[in-house]
């Protein structure tokens, strides 16, 4: 047996996630996080470097930067405002230092965000030089760190809110990692948890599935409208024919030959549960169940949107290796491709190669996935977290002024 295939430890039965002990941080709004991060949030590209300097050599701080622009038009400005609030009050965040370039924007944010003792602000241009700004930021961060101490407590499996992602799609992800994530998703939906899937373009070619899997006609209509909108954006009239450029070269090399094959593989990670809502980019979910989010197909953007919605952990199915992640939503990488696991053995959290090769049952594969989710939710760093992988990227609709 190859060294990259390891046997599942049998010290505990992980096949039923509802029977496991889940521990997390319960927030004032009732949501539950798996981390208690202190974030240093840069609200504009001009303060990105300041955020990085404040966080340098300090594992307490997580920098949140996105090269955000000034002069955004109204729709994109609203997305940025939603992002700031979503990060500051995310279930995995215990406290936040918000950096602005000027005092005026700082005062605007102070007035618009809900009041909280776990938020501090720093205006770069109000400081007497860069060194003072960095020192002021570090002092504010340390003050916050003394305030956000919180103990994990027992929670229910139904308190989980997970993001579903896939990338580097090939035959193995279509028949192995994606469907197995779908099995876990169904378990969570049945238990009363929340699941979000995004990347609207991944559903082009699989529209018929929504005829049977939506909770009502309005949800079906909304999802189909989102798909049509994305396809129009990538039509020949816009200079790009999505049905002609997807599958990508790596997808074809991995054995996928048509867009429908790729789309059906991607859809399989949603399991068999009904979609209970269709939401826009970054919108917060307000009820349990499986949700469809309209996002671009680039994984850093879609992961950012699902993090904004409140997802506290992400399941990332892959065939060919993909380095995406999100530092506020620990990303668990799941793969069954023996070649990928051999080449990238230290970068995959869950090895499903035995299941892909027919040497393991579905129950054993589910146990393998559930065990890693349980451990990472409880505090074990995911490999993406160790590597500090991931970017914060927002969907954009219009050019900045």
C-alpha positions, -999 to 999 in steps of 0.1 A, spaced: 0 0 0 13 35 -9 25 57 19 0 84 12 -29 61 21 -35 58 58 -60 37 77 -88 54 97 -82 53 134 -108 33 152 -108 49 186 -142 65 180 -172 61 157 -173 92 136 -200 80 112 -227 98 131 -218 134 136 -248 141 158 -233 117 184 -200 135 186 -190 162 211 -189 196 194 -174 226 212 -173 262 200 -177 299 209 -213 310 213 -217 347 204 -243 372 217 -264 368 186 -267 330 191 -243 320 163 -214 297 171 -178 300 159 -149 276 159 -123 303 163 -119 334 185 -98 356 162 -86 391 168 -86 407 133 -69 438 121 -91 449 93 -78 473 66 -108 491 50 -88 505 20 -56 495 0 -38 525 15 -38 508 50 -31 472 39 6 476 47 -2 491 81 -23 461 89 5 437 79 30 456 101 7 456 131 3 419 128 39 411 121 54 385 145 22 383 165 1 352 162 -27 368 182 -37 390 152 -52 380 118 -47 406 91 -78 412 68 -68 430 37 -82 431 2 -67 461 -17 -101 477 -14 -107 508 -35 -120 543 -29 -145 559 -52 -167 528 -54 -201 532 -70 -231 527 -48 -237 490 -53 -200 480 -47 -197 505 -19 -226 487 -2 -208 453 -7 -177 467 10 -197 481 39 -214 447 43 -180 430 43 -167 452 71 -197 445 93 -196 408 84 -160 404 94 -163 424 126 -193 404 138 -183 371 123 -188 341 146 -151 333 144 -141 368 154 -138 378 190 -125 414 185 -115 437 157 -92 467 151 -105 486 121 -80 507 102 -91 536 80 -70 561 60 -87 592 72 -106 603 103 -138 611 83 -143 575 72 -134 563 107 -162 585 122 -186 572 95 -179 536 104 -182 544 141 -217 558 135 -229 530 112 -216 499 129 -235 485 159 -218 495 192 -194 469 207 -167 469 233 -147 445 212 -141 470 183 -114 496 182 -106 521 154 -74 537 141 -71 564 115 -37 562 97 -36 600 88 -44 610 124 -11 595 136 23 613 137 41 590 113 41 553 104 60 542 135 35 558 158 6 542 137 21 507 140 27 511 177 -8 525 183 -23 496 164 -3 470 184 -13 486 217 -50 487 207 -47 450 196 -32 439 228 -59 458 248 -85 439 227 -68 406 233 -73 410 270 -110 416 265 -119 387 241 -110 358 263 -137 332 259 -140 295 267 -153 269 244 -186 253 254 -206 223 243 -228 231 212 -250 211 189 -241 197 156 -269 218 142 -250 250 152 -226 244 123 -228 267 92 -206 253 64 -194 266 31 -192 242 1 -164 247 -25 -147 227 -52 -118 233 -75 -93 215 -98 -123 193 -108 -116 159 -123 -131 125 -124 -121 118 -88 -138 149 -74 -169 142 -95 -174 107 -82 -156 108 -48 -149 140 -29 -179 160 -41 -205 133 -35 -190 125 -1 -193 161 9 -229 159 -3 -235 130 22 -222 151 51 -242 181 39 -274 160 40 -266 149 75 -262 185 86 -293 197 68 -313 169 84 -300 179 118 -310 216 114 -277 231 104 -269 256 77 -251 249 44 -242 274 16 -230 266 -19 -219 293 -44 -201 298 -77 -232 303 -99 -214 294 -131 -207 259 -118 -245 253 -121 -246 262 -158 -256 230 -176 -273 215 -145 -303 237 -144 -328 208 -145 -318 197 -111 -336 227 -96 -369 215 -109 -370 189 -80 -347 203 -54 -362 237 -44 -384 242 -14 -408 264 -35 -412 279 -69 -398 313 -58 -365 298 -47 -363 278 -80 -371 310 -101 -345 330 -82 -317 304 -87 -325 300 -124 -324 338 -128 -290 340 -111 -277 313 -135 -291 330 -166 -276 363 -154 -241 348 -150 -243 331 -184 -253 364 -201 -223 380 -184 -200 354 -200 -217 352 -234 -202 358 -267 -216 393 -266 -193 400 -236 -163 386 -255 -163 352 -237 -183 321 -242 -184 302 -209 -197 270 -225 -167 271 -248 -140 279 -222 -152 255 -195 -141 227 -187 -106 242 -184 -74 225 -195 -68 209 -161 -104 197 -160 -100 180 -195 -67 165 -185 -85 151 -154 -110 133 -176 -139 158 -178 -151 164 -214 -182 185 -212 -196 214 -191 -225 192 -180 -201 166 -166 -183 193 -146 -215 210 -134 -231 178 -122 -199 169 -103 -200 203 -87 -237 200 -78 -232 166 -62 -215 183 -32 -249 197 -22 -263 162 -16 -300 157 -20 -315 183 3 -338 210 -10 -326 245 -14 -344 267 11 -332 301 -3 -313 319 -30 -293 349 -18 -270 375 -32 -233 378 -27 -223 379 10 -259 380 23 -263 366 58 -285 334 60 -314 337 84 -326 301 86 -313 266 86 -310 244 55 -292 244 22 -288 279 6 -277 290 -29 -255 321 -31 -249 340 -63 -211 346 -67 -184 347 -94 -167 313 -99 -132 324 -87 -128 305 -54 -113 334 -33 -143 355 -42 -169 328 -35 -152 318 -2 -153 354 8 -190 356 1 -198 325 21 -177 337 50 -196 370 49 -229 350 52 -217 335 84 -200 302 74 -176 291 101 -159 262 83 -155 253 46 -153 220 29 -132 221 -3 -134 192 -27 -106 189 -52 -92 166 -78 -61 186 -89 -46 206 -60 -60 241 -54 -43 264 -28 -75 285 -20 -86 291 16 -101 317 39 -84 327 72 -118 335 89 -135 303 77 -111 273 81 -110 255 48 -108 217 49 -93 202 17 -108 168 7 -93 147 -21 -95 112 -35 -71 115 -64 -41 92 -56 -18 112 -79 -27 145 -63 -23 130 -28 11 117 -37 23 150 -51 6 172 -25 5 148 5 12 176 30 -15 199 17 -46 178 19 -66 174 52 -88 144 42 -74 115 21 -103 97 4 -81 76 -20 -91 43 -4 -128 51 -11 -119 62 -47 -100 30 -53 -130 9 -39 -111 -2 -8 -133 17 17 -170 19 22 -191 51 21 -195 49 59 -158 48 64 -152 77 40 -179 97 58 -162 89 91 -129 102 77 -145 135 67 -165 139 99 -135 132 121 -114 160 105 -143 185 106 -148 177 143 -111 181 152 -107 213 132 -139 228 145 -126 220 180 -93 239 174 -70 218 153 -56 241 126 -65 231 90 -35 229 66 -48 260 49 -47 279 82 -11 267 89 -1 279 55 -20 312 59 -37 305 26 -65 326 12 -74 361 1 -104 384 8 -118 393 -25 -152 410 -32 -175 407 -62 -174 439 -83 -201 451 -107 -189 485 -118 -156 504 -123 -146 527 -95 -151 565 -101 
